[in-house]
Amino acid sequence: MTIPRIMVVDDDAELRQMLVQFLQQQGVIALPAARESDIARHLEAGRIDLILLDVMLGDENGVEICARLRRDHAVPIIMISALSADPDRMAGYEVGADDYIAKPFNLDLLLARIRAVLSRARRTASLVHRRRKERFHFAGWTFDAKLDEVTSPKGYQVALSRRETALLQAFLANPHIPLTRAEIAAALDVTGDSDTGSEAQGRAIDVLVGRLRAKIEADPKAPEMLRTERGVGYVLATDVTVAEA
């Protein structure tokens, strides 16, 4: 089972360290961040499964940061704030926060909320970009998420099955990030049980990746985009740009 990687974003060094230590004691990889530049650095460095984001970050505003994150990332976000009034909560939800918890909070309650959001994210394809209005450009190809249409560099459309489309979306949401077969299976819910890590599930992912390669790679036997990451799984080894469809 993949160990969750959670980013703790708070400008209060003492609280940030306390939360990091608590999460590490729960078997979670916890990454500290104090400002938006730290968030960007962690996101560029590797997979992030959830962000705990404080609303008040000194000169920076957590709600505005959440809105910017939602433009390019599908990572679940739990807002944390001393502001607990309904309008404050709604401001967080309106920019795409998955949950909102008010300070002071019980650590066990926070952990329960984190687990609930992670579980919900796995069941709703957390690796797939949530917004459905973007156009993705990669290696000369275009994927229109609004229409579920894939267009080759030569301008012709390529028909993908529902699962092939979901697989492509998972890769497009995570360029240059190696994804395990279990993570891909969770995004696609291949078996109907995203917690299953069977050999059959792994083979199903391998077959699906092979089918997608056959449709978008110039040479499926020597793929340049959907590469095998030895000992991990697969990685989309090309840059991806996103624009409104």
Backbone torsions as a table, in degrees:
resi	resn	phi	psi	omega
1	MET	NA	136.3	-178.4
2	THR	-70.6	132.1	177.6
3	ILE	-76.2	126.8	-179.7
4	PRO	-61.7	141.2	175.1
5	ARG	-113.1	112.1	-174.5
6	ILE	-116.4	131.8	176.5
7	MET	-96.6	129.9	179.0
8	VAL	-106.3	111.0	-175.8
9	VAL	-110.7	109.2	-180.0
10	ASP	-158.0	136.7	-179.3
11	ASP	-84.3	-5.2	175.0
12	ASP	-85.0	104.2	-173.8
13	ALA	-59.4	-39.0	-178.3
14	GLU	-67.1	-46.6	179.1
15	LEU	-66.1	-41.1	-179.8
16	ARG	-59.4	-46.5	-179.7
17	GLN	-66.3	-37.9	178.8
18	MET	-62.8	-43.8	179.8
19	LEU	-66.8	-39.9	178.1
20	VAL	-60.9	-46.8	-180.0
21	GLN	-64.3	-41.4	179.1
22	PHE	-61.5	-47.0	-178.8
23	LEU	-65.9	-38.1	178.0
24	GLN	-63.2	-35.8	176.8
25	GLN	-66.1	-22.0	178.1
26	GLN	-90.5	7.5	178.4
27	GLY	84.0	21.2	-178.5
28	VAL	-105.6	145.6	170.8
29	ILE	-83.4	113.5	-176.2
30	ALA	-111.5	127.7	-176.7
31	LEU	-115.9	120.8	-177.9
32	PRO	-80.2	146.0	176.0
33	ALA	-149.5	143.9	-178.0
34	ALA	-115.2	-16.3	-175.1
35	ARG	-153.0	173.2	-175.3
36	GLU	-62.0	-35.7	179.0
37	SER	-63.3	-34.3	176.5
38	ASP	-66.6	-39.2	178.4
39	ILE	-60.2	-47.9	-179.4
40	ALA	-60.2	-40.5	-179.0
41	ARG	-63.6	-44.8	179.4
42	HIS	-66.0	-40.0	-179.7
43	LEU	-65.4	-35.7	178.6
44	GLU	-73.3	-27.9	-174.8
45	ALA	-79.1	-24.8	-178.1
46	GLY	172.8	-175.5	-176.3
47	ARG	-65.5	136.3	172.0
48	ILE	-124.2	127.3	-176.3
49	ASP	-93.3	-22.7	-179.5
50	LEU	-164.4	146.9	177.1
51	ILE	-120.3	125.8	168.8
52	LEU	-92.7	113.7	-170.6
53	LEU	-120.4	114.7	177.2
54	ASP	-71.6	143.8	-178.9
55	VAL	-73.2	-41.3	-177.0
56	MET	-101.8	110.2	-178.3
57	LEU	-121.9	62.6	-178.8
58	GLY	63.4	-118.5	179.7
59	ASP	-80.3	-8.5	-177.6
60	GLU	-102.7	154.0	-177.3
61	ASN	-113.5	120.5	-177.2
62	GLY	-63.0	-34.5	179.3
63	VAL	-64.5	-43.4	178.6
64	GLU	-66.6	-36.8	177.3
65	ILE	-65.0	-41.6	178.2
66	CYS	-59.5	-43.2	179.6
67	ALA	-61.6	-41.0	179.3
68	ARG	-68.6	-39.0	178.3
69	LEU	-61.4	-38.8	-177.1
70	ARG	-66.0	-18.2	179.3
71	ARG	-69.4	-30.2	-172.5
72	ASP	-128.2	-8.2	-173.6
73	HIS	-133.0	146.3	178.9
74	ALA	-102.9	5.0	-176.1
75	VAL	-59.6	133.9	177.1
76	PRO	-61.7	143.7	-177.7
77	ILE	-131.2	127.9	172.1
78	ILE	-109.8	119.2	178.0
79	MET	-81.9	139.3	176.8
80	ILE	-122.5	130.9	-176.2
81	SER	-157.4	151.3	172.1
82	ALA	-77.8	-11.1	178.8
83	LEU	-89.9	114.7	-173.5
84	SER	-114.6	2.5	-179.6
85	ALA	-66.8	153.5	-177.4
86	ASP	-55.3	-43.2	179.4
87	PRO	-60.2	-34.5	178.9
88	ASP	-68.9	-41.8	177.4
89	ARG	-63.4	-44.3	-178.9
90	MET	-62.3	-35.6	178.6
91	ALA	-60.5	-39.0	177.5
92	GLY	-67.9	-46.4	-179.6
93	TYR	-64.3	-36.0	-176.7
94	GLU	-66.7	-25.1	178.4
95	VAL	-96.7	7.1	171.9
96	GLY	108.0	9.7	177.3
97	ALA	-65.7	144.4	-180.0
98	ASP	-85.7	-26.9	179.1
99	ASP	-158.0	166.5	-176.3
100	TYR	-144.2	124.6	-179.5
101	ILE	-128.4	135.2	-174.8
102	ALA	-92.5	143.4	172.5
103	LYS	-83.0	148.9	-8.5
104	PRO	-76.8	152.8	-177.7
105	PHE	-131.7	156.3	176.2
106	ASN	-80.3	132.0	-176.6
107	LEU	-61.9	-36.8	178.8
108	ASP	-66.3	-36.4	176.9
109	LEU	-66.3	-43.5	177.8
110	LEU	-59.1	-44.0	179.7
111	LEU	-62.0	-40.6	178.3
112	ALA	-63.1	-41.0	179.2
113	ARG	-66.9	-39.6	177.3
114	ILE	-61.0	-47.2	-179.5
115	ARG	-63.1	-37.8	179.6
116	ALA	-65.8	-43.1	-179.8
117	VAL	-67.3	-41.7	178.6
118	LEU	-63.1	-42.2	179.1
119	SER	-64.1	-44.4	179.3
120	ARG	-64.1	-38.2	179.9
121	ALA	-65.5	-40.0	178.6
122	ARG	-63.4	-39.7	-177.6
123	ARG	-74.2	-16.4	-179.3
124	THR	-117.1	32.8	174.6
125	ALA	59.7	67.0	-176.7
126	SER	-63.2	-21.0	-179.9
127	LEU	-83.3	-8.7	-178.6
128	VAL	-95.3	134.9	-180.0
129	HIS	-58.9	128.1	-172.5
130	ARG	-72.2	-38.3	-177.1
131	ARG	-72.5	140.9	-171.7
132	ARG	-113.5	27.0	-176.0
133	LYS	-122.6	13.4	-175.1
134	GLU	-96.0	160.4	171.2
135	ARG	-118.4	120.7	-177.9
136	PHE	-99.9	135.0	177.8
137	HIS	-118.3	128.2	-178.5
138	PHE	-152.2	124.4	176.7
139	ALA	50.0	37.8	179.3
140	GLY	88.7	-12.0	179.3
141	TRP	-89.3	160.1	175.9
142	THR	-134.2	133.1	173.7
143	PHE	-119.6	118.6	178.3
144	ASP	-94.4	105.0	-175.7
145	ALA	-68.9	-25.5	-179.9
146	LYS	-70.9	-37.0	-177.7
147	LEU	-103.5	-5.6	-174.3
148	ASP	54.6	46.4	-179.2
149	GLU	-116.7	135.2	178.1
150	VAL	-113.4	127.9	-178.3
151	THR	-120.8	131.2	-177.6
152	SER	-76.2	166.7	176.4
153	PRO	-58.6	-23.5	179.8
154	LYS	-88.3	-1.8	174.1
155	GLY	95.2	2.8	178.3
156	TYR	-99.1	150.0	-178.5
157	GLN	-83.6	144.4	178.7
158	VAL	-115.2	126.5	-179.0
159	ALA	-80.9	126.3	176.4
160	LEU	-117.7	147.0	173.9
161	SER	-73.2	171.2	-179.7
162	ARG	-59.7	-43.7	-178.3
163	ARG	-72.7	-34.9	175.8
164	GLU	-64.0	-38.9	177.4
165	THR	-64.6	-44.4	179.3
166	ALA	-63.6	-38.6	178.1
167	LEU	-63.7	-45.6	178.9
168	LEU	-60.8	-41.4	179.1
169	GLN	-61.4	-40.1	179.5
170	ALA	-61.7	-43.2	179.0
171	PHE	-68.1	-41.6	-178.2
172	LEU	-64.9	-29.6	178.6
173	ALA	-77.4	-12.9	-175.2
174	ASN	-138.1	54.9	-179.4
175	PRO	-61.9	140.4	177.9
176	HIS	67.2	9.5	178.2
177	ILE	-109.1	114.6	178.7
178	PRO	-61.9	130.0	179.3
179	LEU	-112.0	132.4	176.9
180	THR	-74.6	162.5	177.0
181	ARG	-62.3	-36.0	179.4
182	ALA	-65.1	-39.8	179.3
183	GLU	-66.8	-41.0	178.4
184	ILE	-65.2	-42.3	179.3
185	ALA	-61.9	-37.9	178.5
186	ALA	-64.6	-39.2	-179.8
187	ALA	-66.8	-35.2	-176.9
188	LEU	-95.9	-15.1	-174.4
189	ASP	52.4	51.1	-173.7
190	VAL	-55.6	-42.4	-174.7
191	THR	-99.0	-5.6	-173.4
192	GLY	88.7	-7.5	176.9
193	ASP	-137.5	99.5	-173.3
194	SER	-67.4	-10.5	179.3
195	ASP	-88.9	-6.3	-178.7
196	THR	-74.3	131.8	-179.6
197	GLY	-121.6	37.9	-173.7
198	SER	-74.6	163.6	175.8
199	GLU	-63.8	-35.6	179.5
200	ALA	-61.9	-39.0	178.2
201	GLN	-64.1	-44.0	178.6
202	GLY	-61.1	-41.2	178.8
203	ARG	-65.5	-37.7	179.0
204	ALA	-62.3	-40.1	178.0
205	ILE	-66.0	-43.5	179.7
206	ASP	-59.7	-42.6	179.0
207	VAL	-63.8	-43.0	-178.3
208	LEU	-65.4	-41.9	177.4
209	VAL	-62.5	-40.2	178.4
210	GLY	-61.5	-39.9	178.9
211	ARG	-66.4	-41.2	179.3
212	LEU	-66.9	-40.4	177.0
213	ARG	-59.2	-40.6	-178.4
214	ALA	-62.0	-22.5	-176.9
215	LYS	-98.1	-24.2	-175.1
216	ILE	-121.8	-9.4	179.3
217	GLU	-95.4	140.5	176.2
218	ALA	-63.1	-39.3	176.6
219	ASP	-133.2	96.9	-177.1
220	PRO	-57.7	-25.2	-179.7
221	LYS	-80.4	-16.3	176.0
222	ALA	-132.8	65.5	-173.6
223	PRO	-63.6	139.2	177.0
224	GLU	-103.8	-23.0	-179.9
225	MET	-99.3	-60.7	-179.0
226	LEU	-89.7	87.8	-174.7
227	ARG	-95.8	150.7	174.5
228	THR	-80.3	129.3	176.7
229	GLU	-102.0	102.9	-173.6
230	ARG	-54.5	129.5	178.5
231	GLY	80.5	-1.8	-179.2
232	VAL	-124.5	-68.5	-177.5
233	GLY	170.6	-110.8	-177.3
234	TYR	-136.9	156.9	179.5
235	VAL	-143.8	140.2	172.3
236	LEU	-84.9	104.2	-171.5
237	ALA	-94.0	53.9	176.9
238	THR	-153.1	154.7	178.6
239	ASP	-71.9	150.6	178.9
240	VAL	-129.4	130.8	173.1
241	THR	-114.4	149.3	-175.0
242	VAL	-124.7	134.9	177.3
243	ALA	-139.0	155.5	177.3
244	GLU	-64.8	134.1	-179.4
245	ALA	-77.5	NA	NA
